[in-house]
Amino acid sequence: MNSKLIFLLLVLYTSMSFSQTNSKDKLSSDIIDPENIDIEFLETQIFNSLNIARSSLSKSDFKYSLNLASAARLHSETMKSYEYFGHINRKDKDLETPQKRILKSGGDYRAFAENIAYTSLLNTNTTNNSIRIVAIDDSIKYTNEDGKPIKLHSYISLANKVVLDWMNSENHRKNIQNSNLSETGIGAVIFSTGEGVYKQYYVLITQDLGGY
């Protein structure tokens, strides 16, 4: 293969990579479409936000574990299916605790932990959680007390909110900053309540952690 061809292939590969990166950057900053959400990308953004939090605590980055991600997704799906929010699965003894779920998914750790979150897709971070619902024609608009519209989260803003909430909670923060927990996996699932214009979207998120 001559040098000119190698150069052309390199330019083509670089252009493709740059295009894909720009696409992902745009996706991460765009408002989430709840009917077409990229769950895996949301999980990736949460993972990145967790490592930013770890870095701020002078801790080494988490390594991503497919086994822990599998356990986390399983628990989020279970909470959605059985309509509960907690660490204990009372519907299936084999998946009752975080340890059982992690072992079932192939994770063999000496130390383990779990964080969970349940949040709306509405971005109320700058509205002091004050929401007014206004019916206009056949649609519902969400506004704050000043009448300004409340938008849905972007992937980055939702990921940052979830991690910030965990960091502001003593027990969740301890799990994130625990140096003995070196690997993690994220599992998210979206669901809705209400019908038609009253339909609202929520996300259940599980973070499973493990260490040797």
N, C-alpha and C positions, 0 to 999 in steps of 0.2 A: 504493500500500500504506500503510495507516494506521499510526500509531505503536504502537497496541496490538498489531497483528499482528506488526510487526517485533520488539517486545519478546518476544512469545510464541515466535517462531521462534528468537530469540537464547537464550532460556531452554532451549528444547528442544535446540538444538545444544550448549549448554554441558553439559547433563545427559548427552547421549550421549557427549561427549568425556570427561567425568569417569568415566562407566561403563566406557568402553574402557580408560582409563588404569588404573583400579583392577584391571581384568581382567588387564592386562599386568603390573602390579606383583605381583599374586598369582602369576601364572605364573612370574615371574622368581625368586620366593622358594620356590616349591614344589619338591619332589623331582622330578627328571626321570623320566618314564615312558619307558623305552627302547623300548617297543613303539609309542609314539605321540609321538615327540620332534618338537618344532618346530625344525627345523634352522635356518631363517632367523632365528628369534628368538635361538637360540644364537649365530649369527654376529653379530647385532646387539649382543648383550651383550659379545662379545669385542671388537668395534669400540669400544664405549663404554669398556671397561676399558683398551684401548690408549690412548685419548685421555686418560684419567685419568693413565696413566703418562707420557704426553707432557707433560701439564700439570705434573706433579711435577718434570719436567726443564726447566721453563720453555721448552718448545717449543710452537709453534702446533699446534692440533688437526689430525689427518689429515682430509682430505676423502675421502668414500667414492666409489670408482670402480667402476662396473658392469663395465668391461672387466677390471680387476684381479680383481674378484670372480669373473668367469667363468673366468679363468685359474686362480685358486686352487681353485675347485670342480672344474675339470677335473683338476688334479693330485691332489687328494685322492681323487677317484674312480679315477684311474689307479693310485695306490698301493694302494688297496683291491683293485682288480681283479687286479693283478699281484702282490699280496702282497709289497710291499717298502716300505722307508721311506728316503727320500733325495731329493735334489734332481735327480738325473740319471735321466731316463727312457730306459732302454736298449732299450725295446720299440718305440719310435717316434721316428725321427730328427727328424721335423718338430716333435716336442714334447719334444726331448731336454733342453733347458735352460730355466731360468726365463725368460730373454730370448725364446726361441722361443715359449714358451707365451703370454707376454704379448703379443707381436706378433701371434700367431695369433688372439688374442681382441680385437684392435683397439686395444691400448694402444701408443702411440708416445711413449716416454720416453727422455730422455737418460741418466737414472740409474734403476736398478732393483735390487731385492733380494727375497729370499724367506726366510721363516721357516716351519718346519713343527713340528708337535707330534703326539705319539701318547700317549694317556693312557686310563686306565680310568675308567669312570663311577663306580666306588667312591670315595667321599670319604674318603681316608686322610690328609687334611691334619693332623688332630689325633691321629693314632695312630702317628706315626713309621714309617708304612708297614708296621707289623707286623700281619699278618692271620692269623687262625685260621679255618679252615673247619669248621663243625659240621653234621653231618647230623641233622636232626630230622624224623622221619616221611619224607615224600616231598619235603622241601625242604631247601635248603642255607642256613645262616645264616653271615654273616661277622661276626666279632667281633675286638676287639683283645685284647691279652694279659690285660686285666682282665675280659674277658667282656662288655664293652659292645658293642652292635651297631654295625656300620659301615653307614651308609646310603649311598644313591646321592647324587651331587651334585645341587644345584639348578642352574638356568641361571647364576645369578650366581656361585656358588662355583666352578663349572667354568671359567667365563670368567676369573675372577680367578686361578685356579690356573695356567691356560695362560699368561697374561700374566706372572704372577710368575716362572714357570719361565723364560720368555724373558728377563725382566729380570735374572735371576740367571745368565744365560749371556752371556759377553762379546760373542760375535759377534752373537747375536740382539739384545742390548741396543743394540749399535752401529747396527743397522738401524732400531730403533724411535726412537732419539734423533737420527738423521741428519736435519738440517734440509733437506738436498737432496731427501729423499724425503717429499713432501708429500701423496701420495695412497695409499690402500690399499684392499684388498678381501679378504674372508675367505671361505674355502670349507671347510665341515666335512662329514664323512660318518661315519655310525655303522656298526659291524659287530659281529658276535658270534662267539664261539668256544664249542665244547662244545655239548652237547645236554641237554634236560630241566633237571633241577635244577642241573646243572653249567654251565649256560649263563652266560657272562659277556659284558659289553658294553664296547666300546672306541670311542674317537673319534679320527679322523685329521683334523688341521686344517692348512690352509695359509694363510699370510698373504703376499700379494704386495704389493710396494711399488713406487712409481714417482715420478719427479720430472722437472721440465723444466729 
